[in-house]
């Protein structure tokens, strides 16, 4: 009997990363060999960062942005660690996106940029 295809939400994080890498690699299949090797590393990091952002967004959406923090006798409020990590990771994501787009020929940059941004901006259910 044929194996049932998992939905994106049912995939493990490594499976999600692999799925994103396969999709992104299609955008860069026509690159010259010397650029393709460099792109492979960026594509891997882009996929990992994208999945990490999804996980962090879930943590932010399901928790508080500001939390109470106790250290000894001190009590204070601080930004949640998930929000702090998200803000740092989104900067890396933007840098990776720009680096990948810059590898493409001029005529393909806009289309590829739009497709890369869809990985982070469209709902997860649409990412299947």
C-alpha positions, 0 to 999 in steps of 0.5 A, spaced: 500 500 500 502 507 498 505 511 504 501 516 506 504 523 504 505 527 511 502 534 511 507 540 513 505 540 520 506 533 521 513 533 519 519 533 524 524 539 523 529 535 519 524 533 514 521 540 514 528 543 512 529 538 507 523 539 504 525 547 504 531 545 501 528 541 495 524 547 493 529 552 494 534 548 490 529 549 484 530 556 483 538 555 483 539 549 478 541 553 472 547 557 476 554 556 474 558 550 478 562 555 481 556 559 484 552 553 485 557 550 491 557 557 494 549 557 494 548 550 497 551 552 503 546 558 503 540 554 501 542 549 507 542 555 512 536 559 509 532 552 510 534 551 517 533 559 519 526 559 515 524 553 520 527 556 526 523 562 525 517 558 524 518 555 531 520 561 534 514 564 531 509 559 534 513 560 541 511 567 541 504 566 538 503 561 544 506 565 550 508 572 552 512 577 549 514 580 556 515 575 562 517 576 569 524 574 571 526 572 578 534 572 580 535 571 587 531 577 590 530 581 584 524 581 580 523 584 573 520 584 567 524 582 560 523 581 553 521 573 552 527 569 550 523 567 544 522 574 541 529 576 542 531 569 538 526 571 533 529 578 532 536 576 531 534 570 527 530 574 522 536 579 521 540 572 519 534 570 514 534 577 511 541 577 510 541 570 507 535 572 502 539 577 499 546 573 499 542 568 495 538 573 490 545 576 489 547 569 486 542 569 480 542 573 474 539 580 474 532 577 470 531 572 475 532 576 481 525 579 482 521 572 481 526 568 486 526 574 491 518 573 491 519 566 492 524 566 497 520 571 501 513 566 501 517 561 505 517 565 511 510 570 509 505 565 507 501 560 512 505 554 514 499 550 511 500 553 504 507 550 504 506 543 503 
